């Protein structure tokens, strides 16, 4: 089995796991609007972190300053995150970030918010000049 096959297999298992968690915890998922996110980013809260879970090429096209951790890398990097911090998770439209939120909640993170509408909403409501891949 090649490295690519192993990576694809791991990503597929992670995605299935996250989907199961999402369906079980869907009612308890916390959300934040892009306007609320903008306010938090402006306040520069000490314990507030924005994580962008989109792929590299999407992040390169446009981003709003979040820490880039692609969804496929989140499981291997979860140990680097602070359980006491407050996280907003963003992707293109809110689906991948919802999976990331469910995973982080399963890992014991209590202050995790899915950015409603993702970067598409950010571009529509906050920065219309932004191109979203």
Backbone as a chain_set.jsonl record, in Angstrom:
{"seq": "XXXXXXXXXXXXXXXXXXXXXXXXXXXXXXXXXXXXXXXXXXXXXXXXXXXXXXXXXXXXXXXXXXXXXXXXXXXXXXXXXXXXXXXXXXXXXXXXXXXXXXXXXXXXXXXXXXXXXXXXXXXXXXXXXXXXX", "coords": {"N": [[0.843, -1.173, 0.0], [0.603, 2.175, -0.898], [1.934, 5.366, 0.28], [0.115, 7.355, -0.301], [-2.284, 5.899, -0.584], [-2.576, 4.995, 2.045], [-2.823, 7.445, 3.394], [-5.195, 8.415, 2.187], [-6.953, 6.437, 3.047], [-6.852, 6.778, 5.849], [-7.864, 9.403, 6.01], [-10.416, 8.994, 4.991], [-11.499, 7.269, 6.962], [-11.384, 8.993, 9.165], [-13.135, 10.998, 8.315], [-15.574, 9.56, 8.161], [-15.833, 8.897, 10.871], [-16.046, 11.457, 12.003], [-18.408, 12.297, 10.783], [-20.276, 10.558, 11.924], [-20.144, 11.411, 14.589], [-20.997, 14.036, 14.253], [-23.696, 13.721, 13.463], [-24.722, 12.63, 15.8], [-24.278, 14.659, 17.666], [-25.356, 16.948, 16.651], [-27.368, 18.727, 17.56], [-26.185, 20.02, 19.666], [-24.162, 21.592, 18.727], [-22.305, 24.529, 18.707], [-22.597, 27.721, 17.199], [-21.218, 30.514, 15.401], [-21.678, 33.691, 13.997], [-20.494, 35.342, 10.99], [-20.246, 38.064, 11.438], [-20.075, 38.173, 14.24], [-17.685, 36.778, 14.457], [-15.94, 38.557, 13.15], [-16.022, 40.686, 14.995], [-14.842, 39.416, 17.216], [-12.289, 38.894, 16.186], [-11.401, 41.479, 15.84], [-11.341, 42.375, 18.472], [-9.222, 40.909, 19.37], [-8.935, 38.85, 21.311], [-7.239, 37.245, 23.957], [-7.42, 34.477, 24.397], [-8.691, 33.513, 22.126], [-8.993, 31.771, 19.125], [-8.872, 31.433, 15.656], [-9.437, 28.84, 13.43], [-8.741, 27.597, 10.292], [-9.972, 25.15, 8.285], [-9.78, 24.437, 5.648], [-8.473, 23.201, 2.476], [-5.027, 23.43, 1.321], [-4.785, 24.871, -1.189], [-7.166, 26.322, -1.225], [-6.91, 27.967, 1.006], [-4.729, 29.455, 0.211], [-5.801, 30.996, -1.849], [-7.637, 32.678, -0.569], [-7.943, 34.032, 2.704], [-8.721, 34.775, 6.138], [-6.873, 35.254, 8.089], [-6.801, 33.162, 9.889], [-5.477, 30.34, 11.752], [-4.023, 27.859, 9.839], [-5.134, 24.692, 9.534], [-5.624, 22.001, 7.841], [-8.552, 19.945, 7.482], [-7.93, 17.248, 7.147], [-5.575, 17.049, 8.563], [-6.149, 17.584, 11.145], [-6.633, 15.647, 13.177], [-4.068, 14.624, 13.691], [-2.856, 16.86, 14.71], [-4.227, 17.717, 16.911], [-3.272, 17.504, 19.498], [-1.693, 19.73, 19.818], [-3.273, 21.84, 20.395], [-4.829, 24.135, 22.678], [-6.775, 23.25, 25.369], [-8.144, 25.076, 26.921], [-8.596, 27.296, 25.413], [-10.667, 29.387, 23.282], [-12.265, 28.51, 20.348], [-12.924, 29.285, 16.959], [-14.067, 27.721, 14.126], [-13.512, 27.526, 10.713], [-14.499, 26.986, 7.292], [-15.095, 26.523, 3.805], [-17.94, 26.614, 3.455], [-19.14, 25.776, 5.795], [-19.566, 23.067, 6.327], [-17.303, 21.242, 6.489], [-16.065, 22.471, 8.633], [-17.97, 22.042, 10.583], [-17.717, 19.298, 10.952], [-15.12, 19.302, 11.971], [-15.549, 20.707, 14.359], [-17.214, 18.899, 15.711], [-15.438, 16.773, 16.039], [-13.463, 17.994, 17.668], [-15.02, 18.581, 19.919], [-15.576, 15.992, 20.75], [-13.04, 15.317, 21.543], [-12.821, 16.664, 23.872], [-12.792, 19.444, 23.911], [-14.336, 22.374, 24.916], [-15.071, 24.951, 24.178], [-15.838, 25.588, 21.362], [-16.693, 26.8, 18.217], [-18.643, 26.705, 15.313], [-18.238, 28.425, 12.313], [-20.809, 29.958, 10.911], [-21.867, 29.496, 7.67], [-19.319, 29.871, 6.681], [-16.382, 30.771, 4.74], [-17.633, 31.674, 2.473], [-19.832, 33.1, 3.458], [-18.398, 35.024, 4.858], [-17.156, 36.416, 2.76], [-19.446, 37.388, 1.45], [-20.737, 38.969, 3.418], [-18.853, 40.424, 4.929], [-16.391, 41.004, 3.521], [-16.678, 41.783, 0.471], [-14.881, 41.911, -1.67], [-13.35, 39.693, -1.578], [-12.234, 36.641, -2.977], [-13.449, 33.393, -3.057], [-12.299, 30.159, -3.042]], "CA": [[0.0, 0.0, 0.0], [1.413, 3.386, -1.0], [1.678, 6.41, 1.273], [-1.115, 8.05, -0.703], [-3.403, 5.031, -0.234], [-2.695, 5.01, 3.502], [-3.352, 8.762, 3.747], [-6.595, 8.448, 1.766], [-7.696, 5.541, 3.93], [-6.968, 7.444, 7.143], [-8.765, 10.537, 5.86], [-11.756, 8.439, 4.826], [-11.947, 6.798, 8.275], [-11.588, 10.178, 9.992], [-14.352, 11.664, 7.849], [-16.714, 8.738, 8.602], [-15.914, 9.072, 12.317], [-16.558, 12.797, 12.27], [-19.802, 12.344, 10.354], [-21.067, 9.894, 12.962], [-20.193, 12.31, 15.744], [-21.81, 15.194, 13.886], [-25.105, 13.363, 13.503], [-25.104, 12.408, 17.192], [-24.158, 15.873, 18.471], [-25.758, 18.079, 15.825], [-28.171, 19.683, 18.307], [-25.397, 20.74, 20.659], [-23.082, 22.341, 18.099], [-22.38, 25.983, 18.859], [-22.245, 28.449, 15.985], [-20.898, 31.937, 15.484], [-21.872, 34.329, 12.691], [-19.273, 36.004, 10.51], [-20.163, 39.369, 12.104], [-19.536, 37.905, 15.575], [-16.281, 36.428, 14.255], [-15.219, 39.803, 12.865], [-15.897, 41.399, 16.266], [-13.853, 38.715, 18.054], [-10.972, 39.104, 15.59], [-11.066, 42.87, 16.103], [-11.018, 42.471, 19.897], [-7.961, 40.192, 19.56], [-8.967, 38.184, 22.61], [-6.036, 36.475, 24.253], [-7.677, 33.046, 24.315], [-9.549, 33.232, 20.98], [-8.2, 31.331, 17.977], [-9.602, 31.041, 14.458], [-8.779, 27.764, 12.696], [-9.261, 27.396, 8.935], [-9.758, 23.731, 7.982], [-9.819, 24.204, 4.196], [-7.259, 22.669, 1.87], [-3.965, 24.413, 1.071], [-5.063, 25.745, -2.334], [-8.258, 27.226, -0.854], [-6.345, 28.926, 1.953], [-3.835, 30.343, -0.542], [-6.623, 31.918, -2.633], [-8.182, 33.687, 0.34], [-8.064, 33.668, 4.112], [-8.919, 35.944, 6.996], [-5.885, 35.267, 9.15], [-6.888, 32.028, 10.806], [-4.433, 29.317, 11.725], [-4.401, 26.886, 8.822], [-4.993, 23.268, 9.851], [-6.599, 21.288, 7.008], [-9.327, 18.934, 8.196], [-7.21, 15.971, 7.085], [-4.45, 17.092, 9.499], [-6.608, 17.968, 12.477], [-6.457, 14.554, 14.136], [-2.658, 14.503, 14.065], [-2.387, 18.097, 15.346], [-5.11, 18.089, 18.016], [-2.485, 17.6, 20.735], [-1.026, 21.039, 19.878], [-4.279, 22.855, 20.717], [-5.055, 24.423, 24.095], [-8.148, 22.923, 25.767], [-8.765, 26.219, 27.591], [-8.838, 28.381, 24.456], [-11.938, 29.46, 22.572], [-11.957, 28.308, 18.933], [-13.894, 29.392, 15.876], [-13.585, 26.866, 13.042], [-14.083, 27.994, 9.448], [-14.146, 26.32, 6.034], [-15.699, 27.248, 2.693], [-19.373, 26.867, 3.629], [-19.588, 25.382, 7.126], [-19.708, 21.614, 6.485], [-16.066, 20.668, 7.025], [-15.827, 23.039, 9.961], [-18.89, 21.357, 11.5], [-17.058, 18.027, 11.266], [-13.987, 19.615, 12.845], [-16.112, 21.052, 15.666], [-17.675, 17.66, 16.332], [-14.245, 16.041, 16.442], [-12.854, 18.672, 18.807], [-15.909, 18.366, 21.069], [-15.335, 14.606, 21.169], [-11.721, 15.303, 22.178], [-12.899, 17.354, 25.149], [-12.763, 20.899, 23.78], [-15.661, 22.867, 25.276], [-15.347, 26.276, 23.624], [-15.614, 25.45, 19.925], [-17.816, 27.365, 17.476], [-18.628, 26.581, 13.863], [-18.551, 29.698, 11.666], [-21.991, 29.739, 10.082], [-21.719, 29.961, 6.296], [-17.911, 29.799, 6.304], [-15.734, 31.855, 3.991], [-18.613, 32.235, 1.526], [-20.572, 34.118, 4.196], [-17.449, 36.105, 5.15], [-17.013, 37.204, 1.537], [-20.713, 38.053, 1.15], [-21.171, 39.92, 4.438], [-17.762, 41.215, 5.534], [-15.402, 41.451, 2.539], [-17.148, 41.405, -0.866], [-13.786, 41.85, -2.634], [-12.651, 38.415, -1.4], [-12.549, 35.509, -3.833], [-13.439, 32.151, -2.287], [-12.086, 28.982, -3.905]], "C": [[0.894, 1.244, 0.0], [1.058, 4.377, 0.111], [0.365, 7.129, 0.972], [-2.344, 7.22, -0.353], [-3.654, 5.027, 1.272], [-3.31, 6.333, 3.959], [-4.832, 8.857, 3.389], [-7.459, 7.582, 2.661], [-7.91, 6.176, 5.299], [-7.942, 8.607, 7.083], [-10.208, 10.051, 5.741], [-12.321, 7.958, 6.159], [-12.24, 7.966, 9.196], [-12.894, 10.866, 9.605], [-15.596, 10.883, 8.279], [-16.929, 8.902, 10.103], [-16.523, 10.427, 12.663], [-18.02, 12.928, 11.866], [-20.711, 11.689, 11.38], [-21.227, 10.797, 14.179], [-21.114, 13.489, 15.446], [-23.292, 14.865, 13.978], [-25.58, 13.139, 14.935], [-25.15, 13.707, 17.981], [-24.658, 17.115, 17.747], [-26.518, 19.138, 16.616], [-27.337, 20.518, 19.273], [-24.272, 21.568, 20.044], [-23.322, 23.841, 18.235], [-21.946, 26.625, 17.553], [-21.961, 29.908, 16.3], [-21.101, 32.504, 14.082], [-20.57, 34.991, 12.254], [-19.131, 37.397, 11.132], [-19.605, 39.212, 13.52], [-18.054, 37.543, 15.492], [-15.451, 37.683, 14.005], [-14.99, 40.591, 14.158], [-14.836, 40.749, 17.153], [-12.445, 38.916, 17.513], [-10.489, 40.533, 15.835], [-10.642, 43.059, 17.557], [-9.673, 41.836, 20.222], [-7.877, 39.576, 20.958], [-7.79, 37.239, 22.782], [-6.25, 34.969, 24.039], [-8.609, 32.678, 23.167], [-8.692, 32.905, 19.768], [-9.142, 30.924, 16.846], [-8.784, 29.965, 13.752], [-9.503, 27.574, 11.367], [-8.937, 25.963, 8.516], [-9.845, 23.417, 6.49], [-8.484, 23.64, 3.712], [-6.289, 23.803, 1.545], [-4.318, 25.394, -0.047], [-6.188, 26.732, -2.015], [-7.742, 28.34, 0.049], [-5.444, 29.927, 1.229], [-4.626, 31.37, -1.351], [-7.16, 33.035, -1.757], [-8.203, 33.143, 1.756], [-8.24, 34.936, 4.918], [-8.052, 35.867, 8.248], [-5.934, 34.117, 10.136], [-5.697, 31.102, 10.698], [-4.882, 28.224, 10.762], [-4.079, 25.469, 9.287], [-6.027, 22.536, 8.994], [-7.294, 20.184, 7.806], [-8.602, 17.595, 8.235], [-6.028, 15.913, 8.05], [-4.877, 17.325, 10.943], [-6.362, 16.88, 13.52], [-5.003, 14.453, 14.597], [-2.129, 15.743, 14.79], [-3.212, 18.508, 16.563], [-4.343, 18.264, 19.324], [-1.78, 18.951, 20.886], [-1.982, 22.156, 20.288], [-4.507, 22.947, 22.221], [-6.523, 24.171, 24.45], [-8.88, 24.111, 26.409], [-9.107, 27.364, 26.645], [-10.238, 28.275, 23.863], [-11.607, 29.416, 21.076], [-13.167, 28.593, 18.055], [-13.28, 28.606, 14.727], [-14.302, 27.281, 11.765], [-13.616, 27.122, 8.289], [-14.823, 27.13, 4.924], [-17.156, 27.611, 2.974], [-19.922, 26.453, 4.988], [-19.697, 23.89, 7.364], [-18.457, 20.972, 7.085], [-15.777, 21.196, 8.424], [-16.765, 22.419, 10.992], [-18.304, 20.01, 11.905], [-15.885, 18.254, 12.216], [-14.473, 19.953, 14.256], [-16.561, 19.801, 16.413], [-16.489, 16.843, 16.833], [-13.613, 16.677, 17.686], [-13.706, 18.524, 20.067], [-15.714, 16.959, 21.626], [-14.004, 14.491, 21.91], [-11.687, 16.119, 23.472], [-12.807, 18.875, 25.097], [-14.181, 21.432, 23.992], [-16.047, 24.173, 24.597], [-15.021, 26.301, 22.134], [-16.874, 25.909, 19.199], [-17.611, 27.176, 15.98], [-19.017, 27.938, 13.274], [-19.642, 29.436, 10.632], [-21.79, 30.342, 8.685], [-20.288, 30.013, 5.794], [-17.393, 31.019, 5.551], [-16.674, 32.458, 2.949], [-19.425, 33.33, 2.208], [-19.671, 35.309, 4.52], [-17.315, 37.022, 3.93], [-18.293, 37.995, 1.229], [-21.033, 39.18, 2.131], [-20.087, 40.855, 4.955], [-16.834, 41.807, 4.488], [-15.805, 41.018, 1.133], [-16.04, 41.332, -1.93], [-13.054, 40.514, -2.598], [-13.174, 37.365, -2.375], [-12.442, 34.247, -2.998], [-13.342, 30.981, -3.244], [-12.966, 27.844, -3.458]], "O": [[1.824, 1.349, 0.799], [0.034, 4.249, 0.782], [-0.395, 7.465, 1.879], [-3.34, 7.763, 0.124], [-4.801, 5.052, 1.719], [-4.206, 6.349, 4.803], [-5.636, 9.326, 4.195], [-8.582, 7.959, 2.996], [-9.011, 6.124, 5.849], [-8.754, 8.788, 7.99], [-11.115, 10.64, 6.33], [-13.488, 8.206, 6.462], [-13.228, 7.946, 9.93], [-13.667, 11.269, 10.473], [-16.574, 11.486, 8.719], [-18.064, 9.03, 10.561], [-17.408, 10.523, 13.513], [-18.789, 13.607, 12.546], [-21.791, 12.201, 11.677], [-22.321, 10.926, 14.728], [-21.915, 13.889, 16.291], [-24.066, 15.655, 14.52], [-26.733, 13.433, 15.25], [-25.98, 13.848, 18.879], [-24.4, 18.231, 18.199], [-26.336, 20.331, 16.372], [-27.748, 21.613, 19.656], [-23.501, 22.188, 20.776], [-24.399, 24.347, 17.919], [-21.039, 26.135, 16.88], [-22.4, 30.451, 17.313], [-20.735, 31.868, 13.093], [-19.658, 35.176, 13.059], [-18.011, 37.866, 11.333], [-18.771, 40.005, 13.955], [-17.262, 37.945, 16.344], [-14.378, 37.847, 14.586], [-13.895, 41.102, 14.39], [-14.027, 41.442, 17.768], [-11.504, 39.09, 18.287], [-9.293, 40.761, 16.017], [-9.705, 43.804, 17.847], [-9.05, 42.176, 21.228], [-6.896, 39.752, 21.68], [-7.403, 36.526, 21.856], [-5.356, 34.276, 23.554], [-9.26, 31.635, 23.22], [-7.78, 33.655, 19.418], [-10.089, 30.166, 17.055], [-7.592, 30.144, 13.503], [-10.723, 27.41, 11.328], [-7.767, 25.598, 8.404], [-9.97, 22.253, 6.11], [-7.5, 23.611, 4.45], [-6.669, 24.973, 1.501], [-4.171, 26.605, 0.12], [-6.161, 27.867, -2.492], [-8.093, 29.507, -0.122], [-5.401, 31.104, 1.588], [-4.168, 32.5, -1.523], [-7.144, 34.201, -2.149], [-8.446, 31.958, 1.982], [-7.947, 36.035, 4.445], [-8.432, 36.342, 9.318], [-5.185, 34.102, 11.113], [-4.997, 31.079, 9.686], [-6.001, 27.723, 10.865], [-2.914, 25.093, 9.419], [-7.193, 22.457, 9.381], [-6.696, 19.572, 8.692], [-8.653, 16.888, 9.241], [-5.526, 14.825, 8.329], [-4.054, 17.267, 11.857], [-5.926, 17.177, 14.632], [-4.744, 14.218, 15.778], [-1.07, 15.687, 15.416], [-2.931, 19.535, 17.181], [-4.722, 19.081, 20.163], [-1.317, 19.28, 21.977], [-1.555, 23.29, 20.504], [-4.39, 21.956, 22.942], [-7.414, 24.809, 23.89], [-10.11, 24.136, 26.432], [-9.821, 28.294, 27.021], [-10.894, 27.236, 23.93], [-10.775, 30.186, 20.596], [-14.288, 28.194, 18.368], [-12.112, 28.799, 14.39], [-15.528, 27.378, 11.727], [-12.504, 26.593, 8.292], [-15.091, 28.317, 5.109], [-17.571, 28.751, 2.768], [-21.074, 26.758, 5.298], [-19.903, 23.472, 8.504], [-18.542, 20.244, 8.073], [-15.303, 20.462, 9.291], [-16.394, 22.284, 12.157], [-18.384, 19.622, 13.071], [-15.684, 17.485, 13.156], [-13.866, 19.527, 15.238], [-16.312, 19.665, 17.611], [-16.535, 16.285, 17.929], [-13.271, 15.978, 18.64], [-13.169, 18.36, 21.162], [-15.69, 16.767, 22.842], [-13.861, 13.658, 22.805], [-10.633, 16.247, 24.096], [-12.751, 19.524, 26.141], [-15.117, 20.992, 23.326], [-17.234, 24.469, 24.457], [-14.064, 26.943, 21.701], [-17.98, 25.471, 19.515], [-16.535, 27.453, 15.45], [-20.011, 28.533, 13.688], [-19.416, 28.777, 9.617], [-21.571, 31.545, 8.543], [-20.063, 30.181, 4.595], [-17.893, 32.133, 5.705], [-16.528, 33.624, 2.583], [-19.682, 34.375, 1.61], [-20.108, 36.458, 4.467], [-17.356, 38.246, 4.054], [-18.222, 39.145, 0.796], [-21.541, 40.227, 1.729], [-20.387, 41.971, 5.378], [-16.516, 42.994, 4.554], [-15.329, 39.992, 0.647], [-16.253, 40.743, -2.99], [-12.236, 40.226, -3.472], [-14.38, 37.219, -2.572], [-11.446, 34.049, -2.301], [-14.173, 30.816, -4.137], [-12.935, 26.767, -4.054]]}, "num_chains": 1, "name": "protein.A"}
